[in-house]
Each structure stands twice: as structure tokens, then as C-alpha cells.
Amino acid sequence: MTTETDPIDRKILRHLVQDARISQVVLSERVGLSPTACTRRMLQLEKTGVIRGYSADVDAAELGFTMTVLVHITLDKQSEDALSAFEREIVKCPDVVSCFLMSGNDDYLVQVQARDMQDYERIHKQHLSRMPGVSRLHSSFVMRSVIERSISPAALGG
């Protein structure tokens, strides 16, 4: 089910995506609502699940995690049981940033953060290659991030 949003809701979302710590007063001024009306709309967006939460945008490199690795994973079977077993385990891996079930040649695309090549080797040996049903791993190393967004501006009418 898709939640209906109007231009004001999307304007609220655009501002929150840019700065989730924006004050209610400033946000309400920018979208042309009273603080009470703005808060009511935000609560509704939270209630319907459009806003799933608020988080800090942390620079992993500043914490020593200088490598981003995209790992294409193929399982030996694509049955519901095999997919579920893999998914139950991959969510437990603390080095994984994201995991997507894919169509095409690979079953999953997994994003991993590592400190360096030795750290990635540890993650590969101790975690990824031991996941249930894994038959093939193909790693690509990110040279530089060009753009990272939580949602496209087009989705918010921008």
C-alpha cells in the first residue's frame, strides 16, 4: 500500500532529509504551516511509516572504515528456505551496511564497510563465505562515492 502525500508533506520530507535536526519552528516557517500543524503532519507521516525514524549521517572513513565493498553473492539454491536461511544470518553480520535480494545473475548485493584489505579478508573468511548456501562471492571495491542519498529528490517532488 502506498501512502498518499501532498506537496506540503513532500516539502516537509525534503527539509527533514536535508537536516533531520531542523527545529519545528524553522521547519514550519519553511513549509508555510503553524508549528502545531507541521508537527501533526510529521506525526502522521511517522504513523503511516513514511518516516521510519531519524538518524545521524556518520562518516565511516572518519571512524577508520576506509573501504566500501559491494559483494555480489550467489546461492547454490534459490528456494524460499535457502533465501530465508541466508537472510537470517546476513542480518547478524555487524560489518554489513545493506543487503538487497536481486534479480539477474546474483541473488544478493551486500554492502560492507571495512578498515582495510586485511579487515575485508577477515569479513570474507569469517562471515560472508560461511553464510548458508553461498556458492559464489564476487567483490567490487568502491574507489570513491559520487552520490549517496536515502531517497531521490524526484520522489519528494524536487
Secondary structure, DSSP 8 states (H G I E B T S, - for coil): ------HHHHHHHHHHHH-TT--HHHHHHHHTS-HHHHHHHHHHHHHTTSS--------GGGGT--EEEEEEEEES--SHHHHHHHHHHHTT-TTEEEEEE-SSS-SEEEEEEESSHHHHHHHHHHTGGGSTTEEEEEEEE-S--S---SS-GGGGT-
